[in-house]
Amino acid sequence: MSKPTMQDIADALSTSRISVWKALNNRPGVSDALRRQIQAKAEEMGYFQSARPAEPAPQTRHGRSVAVVVCRPESSVFWMQIIHQIAKDLSAKGVNLMYTYLPTSYKEGFALPASLTDGSVEGIIVLNVYCPPLLQMLADLPLPKVYLDTIPALPFSRLHGDLLLIEGREQVRQITGRLLDKGHTRLGFLGDVAYAQTNTERYRGFLDAHAERGLTPDPDLCLTGPLGLRTHYEEISYFLEHMKTRPDGFVCVSDYIAHFIQRYFEEHGIDPEGRIALTGFDNNSEYLNIADRITTVDVRPKTLGARLAVKILFLMEHPGMSQEVSYVSSEILYRGLLAGKK
């Protein structure tokens, strides 16, 4: 039988691995009662029976560093604004930010970069990582962690860290409801709903608006399955080309998806009058064919970066605190066919 680890002891006592490390190494930061409880549990589980390799120690307050873990080095301006704000706010507190890149998908034998496991960093901020095995590997690290979004396959309870989500269910419910109330009753939804938790919740908002009016969306008008990382336009074009009838509008999971639809329309001379409603999410100015033209939600990346920085600093200062899931809400920007009063 393998010897127990500090994580095993922590799990048995419903406490953090950092607390176990402090108790077993006579470090401050845990109460005397918890220290005795941890030591007793370690003895009971056979932790002291033989010499064990030293487990990495959490960083001290001096020379602290935080890793921001991302999957795409070519991240858009939207993501870079988040990262730059994190770096700015951490620097103001004397904390360094370390960029750590992971692949977009897991391959057999992959190991996390040593900087995440050798004690180089005191905390981790996870951005745009949506691969289940990679997320699980990060979740298993005994460090304070904050995630911006997750995937439905790895819910909050398994992240072992704080989770920040962009609220989207209510916003998409309102956008879809306004479309339906204006007579756009044949609506399509486009976006991989299982790709991210935020995508799932935006789709639920789309369904909520229909259900409130006793309506059911036509699944033939929706593209909600997986999309290739670099083949979005091809797959969306194929879907649009083979639709039997065009809907009254498309509710898109993001501006990124919406700009592909607009591109297809423009390249094929479809709907030059703009009668087919098109909505997005993020208010991303990078996509010039839709920027400031379609209804969207004004997600502010600098605000997200500031909140992520505050969260990781709090967790670093208060190890073992209960984990938190929180939402950031944003304003709907009604434009185009939805501009003006309801």
PyMOL commands that set and color helices and strands:
alter all, ss='L'
color gray80, all
select helices_A, chain A and resi 6-13+17-24+32-44+77-92+114-116+132-139+156-158+169-181+197-212+219-221+232-241+255-267+301-317+336-338
alter helices_A, ss='H'
color red, helices_A
select strands_A, chain A and resi 65-70+96-101+123-126+145-148+162-166+187-190+249-252+277-279+296-297+325-328+332-333
alter strands_A, ss='S'
color yellow, strands_A
deselect
rebuild
show_as cartoon
